[in-house]
Amino acid sequence: MSSGTPRRADALRNRRLALDAATALLAEPGTPLTVETIAQRAGLGAATVVRTFGGKDALLDAAVSGLLAPVVQRARDLLAGTAPGQALGLFLGELIAFQAAHHLAGDHVEGLNMPATAALRGDLARVMEEMVETAQRDGAVRTDIDPAVATGLIGRTAFAIARAQPPSRQLVDAYLAVLLQGLRPPA
């Protein structure tokens, strides 16, 4: 098939089935994430999955990056259209909710070659850092904390809060209140 030829309908359907199966399996604790397991869940043969993606790493990269891309876009949208301090607070709440819903994915994909996911993680870190910098310029966030340090602190702590078991809305709300209060400029 030449690079300009549209994919056959069945190839597109198989790609979607494999991606949906991989995405669903990423959320299941203790489930082995093998090409065979993904293929079985998708109702496809393992050879079809490999032919479609080239291997497990590429398939999981597509699945995880498919989950992460809307999060990065949401951060950009908030940065462009919302007051800086408010954008940061809203996004942090949404980021924790996303991480809580998808934290098992990280356990499944550790050590895999996932260039699209790595690029999106980098984009997310940059847009979060830009949120902090913009909020600093706007006077909503203290300026004595380096934006990269604040971003690292936010990301690591939010990840830990999101993984708390059992999940607790009260813990999330307390974290956000303490973090956002701590980021405010001293009176």
Secondary structure as the mmCIF struct_conf table of DSSP 4:
data_model
#
loop_
_struct_conf.conf_type_id
_struct_conf.id
_struct_conf.beg_label_comp_id
_struct_conf.beg_label_asym_id
_struct_conf.beg_label_seq_id
_struct_conf.end_label_comp_id
_struct_conf.end_label_asym_id
_struct_conf.end_label_seq_id
TURN_TY1_P TURN_TY1_P1 SER A 3 GLY A 4
BEND BEND1 THR A 5 THR A 5
HELX_LH_PP_P HELX_LH_PP_P1 PRO A 6 ARG A 8
HELX_RH_AL_P HELX_RH_AL_P1 ALA A 9 LEU A 26
TURN_TY1_P TURN_TY1_P2 ALA A 27 ALA A 27
BEND BEND2 GLU A 28 GLU A 28
TURN_TY1_P TURN_TY1_P3 PRO A 29 GLY A 30
HELX_RH_AL_P HELX_RH_AL_P2 VAL A 35 ALA A 42
TURN_TY1_P TURN_TY1_P4 GLY A 43 GLY A 43
BEND BEND3 LEU A 44 LEU A 44
HELX_RH_AL_P HELX_RH_AL_P3 ALA A 46 PHE A 53
BEND BEND4 GLY A 54 GLY A 55
HELX_RH_AL_P HELX_RH_AL_P4 LYS A 56 GLY A 81
BEND BEND5 THR A 82 THR A 82
HELX_RH_AL_P HELX_RH_AL_P5 PRO A 84 VAL A 109
TURN_TY1_P TURN_TY1_P5 GLU A 110 GLY A 111
HELX_RH_AL_P HELX_RH_AL_P6 PRO A 115 ARG A 137
TURN_TY1_P TURN_TY1_P6 ASP A 138 GLY A 139
BEND BEND6 ALA A 140 VAL A 141
BEND BEND7 THR A 143 ILE A 145
HELX_RH_AL_P HELX_RH_AL_P7 PRO A 147 ALA A 162
TURN_TY1_P TURN_TY1_P7 ARG A 163 ARG A 163
BEND BEND8 GLN A 165 PRO A 166
HELX_RH_AL_P HELX_RH_AL_P8 ARG A 169 LEU A 183
BEND BEND9 ARG A 184 ARG A 184
HELX_LH_PP_P HELX_LH_PP_P2 PRO A 185 PRO A 186
#
